Amino acid sequence: MATLLTSIANAWDNLSLRTRLVSLFTAVLTVCFAFATTAVLGILQSHLVYQLDSELQLSAKSLAVSASSSLLRNESTDIPTNYYVRIDSPNEASKEFINPKIAQRYGYPDEETLLPFGVIPEDSITTPASIGSSKTGAYWRAVAVPIATQDGTQFGVVTVALPLTGVSETLLNSVKYFGVLALVVIAVGATSAYYLVRRSLRPLQRIESVAAQIAAGDISQRIEIETPNTEVGSLSVSLNQMLTQIEQSFAQRDAARERIERFISDASHELRTPLATLQGYAQLYRIGGITPENIPDVMGRFESEANRMNGLVEDMLRLARLDEQRKVNPVPLDLTALAQTAAFDLRALDASRVVQVLNLGASAPLPASGSVSEGGLPELFVNADKDQVSQVFTNIISNIVRYTPKGTPVEIMVGRSDQWAVVEFRDHGPGISTEHQEKVFGRFYRVDKSRSRESGGSGLGLSIVSAVMALHAGKASIVTTPGGGVTVRLSFPLPKS
């Protein structure tokens, strides 16, 4: 038995969800219809039997009052009705009356279950009861009443019975009718359930199809949503959101891997030149190609290349830390004050430059060479990491000194633009062509590679600028200075008031 139940359970588990739902619905519908049919047939049977009992009781009372004496005087036992009548009297033998056709069709009521004379009390009537028949499969409904004289003396019992075949036939016909109706209803119900379940599960089939395509590697697929307010629609919305996040994660992973690979390649390339220089001088010294008087120059080159590699490594480590997106330590920071400090630093690096700190959008006559112009500047506070923003300003002024001729004038503009605090470093040097302006923030990107190496640049300065600005939810961009030159624009989000 346990094995059979296990087999049935396994077979059920192997069925598709659609088949199980339709089968379960059909089974429930069948059981409900069976219960309803049983209840209706029970009520119908009770009603038919009640009608038959009422007819029997009425006929029995009538016979007990008037018809019994006439029947006893009648020598014939044939009566032209469907009734069976039996009269029991102490003075005479029991006498039965029945239509021969009825007797042939339904037989006689079972004598052993008929009430004998004397059982029925005066002025009473028995409860109708079902009794057997001499013919197999036939049943009678019988009732007995006492027979009394005019003075009320009981002298016999009359038993009246009617065959139950009419009730049975009516019930049988009803069973056939309900059976046909059940088949039709169950067939229609099962078909409707199959259609509705198939329609309801169609979104799940689409989800399955999309999942298969995603499993095959196409994570750009999305589930088509027709009814977002349903359970399946809500599931589809959640899955699409999850897939979008997964796709973004994969894209970020691929982008990070590509950046790392490019970074390693570029770093290897950048380190190869100073290492090759050091190796060349070492080999030259080993074979005796360096005279004693040239040793100080060679050592100077060694130190220069070592410093260059050290700066490159420091920039690479700084970028790596920025890539980890470590939390900044924001404090209220006055960009105007920081710009003034950068202006003094720039003058210290090149005293021949004209350096101005101006309000954004303002224009002023150039001051004398080597001076710093200030005045009428607004306080411009943002929430930012002071060390990182100072590093950004330092990188920019280092690039200005490195890539523009000495004495080139510079303006540092500070002010507000919409919801941004803006700082612009404007130089009037040779400038950068438009095709290079979007690329200079890339790692190790140089407009003039040979010139950049000669000037000692690592190609990571503006990459650090871009990374720091992104970490502060800001942005860095390069535009052409009116009249020629380069403008580096830094935009910081203003604090919410």
Secondary structure as UniProt FT lines:
FT   HELIX           2..14
FT   HELIX           17..62
FT   HELIX           63..67
FT   HELIX           68..73
FT   STRAND          84..88
FT   STRAND          95..98
FT   HELIX           100..106
FT   HELIX           111..113
FT   TURN            117..118
FT   TURN            122..123
FT   STRAND          129..131
FT   TURN            136..137
FT   STRAND          140..148
FT   TURN            150..151
FT   STRAND          154..163
FT   HELIX           165..215
FT   TURN            216..217
FT   TURN            219..220
FT   TURN            228..229
FT   HELIX           231..286
FT   TURN            287..288
FT   HELIX           292..294
FT   HELIX           295..323
FT   TURN            324..325
FT   STRAND          331..334
FT   HELIX           335..349
FT   TURN            351..352
FT   STRAND          355..359
FT   TURN            360..361
FT   TURN            369..370
FT   STRAND          372..373
FT   STRAND          381..384
FT   HELIX           386..403
FT   TURN            406..407
FT   STRAND          410..417
FT   TURN            418..419
FT   STRAND          420..427
FT   HELIX           434..437
FT   TURN            438..441
FT   TURN            443..444
FT   HELIX           449..454
FT   TURN            455..456
FT   HELIX           461..471
FT   TURN            472..473
FT   STRAND          475..480
FT   TURN            482..483
FT   STRAND          486..493
//
